[in-house]
């Protein structure tokens, strides 16, 4: 398994503070999916940047780039057009609690 990161770029500043009910529902679905990935051991870290620019970060493991792209494409936020995904290979070099 290799490590990957995808960024979720949202469409406007202050997105987290101005989400519509529909956007909140999609982000709730996104969060449930991340919890499932975490429980399965595939998710390493996930969360948003705070402040006026809200970029989501998802660091996870996948067998190859094709699988990683599929994971990102199936994210409800990206699939629904509520954010643009950007995938990159990643290496966790230092992480508290992990050698």
C-alpha positions in Angstrom: 0.0 0.0 0.0 1.2 3.5 -0.8 0.1 6.8 0.8 -1.8 9.4 -1.1 -3.2 12.9 -0.3 -6.1 14.6 -1.9 -7.1 18.2 -1.4 -10.7 19.3 -1.6 -10.8 22.9 -3.0 -14.2 24.5 -2.3 -15.9 27.1 -4.5 -15.9 30.1 -2.2 -14.2 31.8 0.7 -15.8 31.2 4.2 -17.3 28.0 2.8 -17.6 26.3 6.2 -19.4 29.3 7.7 -21.8 29.7 4.7 -22.8 26.2 3.8 -26.3 25.6 2.5 -28.5 22.8 3.9 -27.7 20.8 0.8 -24.0 21.3 1.2 -24.1 20.4 4.9 -25.9 17.1 4.0 -23.2 16.3 1.4 -20.4 17.1 3.8 -22.1 14.9 6.5 -22.1 12.0 4.0 -18.4 12.8 3.2 -17.6 12.6 7.0 -19.4 9.3 7.4 -17.4 7.9 4.5 -14.1 9.1 6.1 -15.1 7.4 9.4 -15.7 4.1 7.4 -12.3 4.5 5.8 -10.7 5.1 9.2 -12.4 2.0 10.7 -11.1 -0.1 7.8 -7.6 1.2 8.5 -7.2 3.0 5.1 -7.5 6.6 6.4 -4.4 8.1 8.0 -5.6 11.7 8.6 -8.4 14.0 7.4 -9.5 17.4 8.2 -10.1 20.9 6.9 -8.0 24.0 7.0 -9.6 26.7 9.1 -10.1 30.4 8.5 -11.5 32.0 5.4 -9.9 29.5 3.0 -11.3 26.0 3.7 -9.3 23.3 2.0 -10.0 19.7 2.9 -7.1 17.2 3.3 -7.4 13.4 3.2 -4.4 11.3 3.6 -5.0 7.6 3.0 -3.5 4.4 1.7 -4.3 2.8 -1.6 -2.7 0.0 -3.7 -2.0 2.2 -6.7 -2.8 5.5 -8.4 -5.8 4.2 -10.2 -7.3 3.0 -6.9 -6.4 6.3 -5.2 -8.1 8.3 -8.0 -11.2 6.2 -7.6 -11.3 6.8 -3.8 -11.0 10.5 -4.4 -13.6 10.5 -7.3 -16.1 8.6 -5.1 -15.9 11.2 -2.3 -19.5 12.6 -2.1 -18.2 16.2 -2.1 -16.2 15.7 -5.3 -18.7 13.4 -6.9 -21.5 16.0 -6.2 -19.5 18.9 -7.6 -19.3 20.7 -4.2 -15.5 20.7 -4.3 -12.6 20.0 -6.7 -10.2 17.2 -5.9 -6.5 17.3 -6.4 -4.6 14.0 -5.9 -0.9 13.6 -5.1 1.4 10.8 -4.0 2.4 11.3 -0.3 4.8 10.0 2.2 4.1 10.2 6.0 7.6 10.9 7.3 6.9 11.6 10.9 3.7 11.0 12.8 3.1 11.0 16.5 2.6 7.4 17.6 3.9 5.9 14.4 7.4 4.8 13.8 
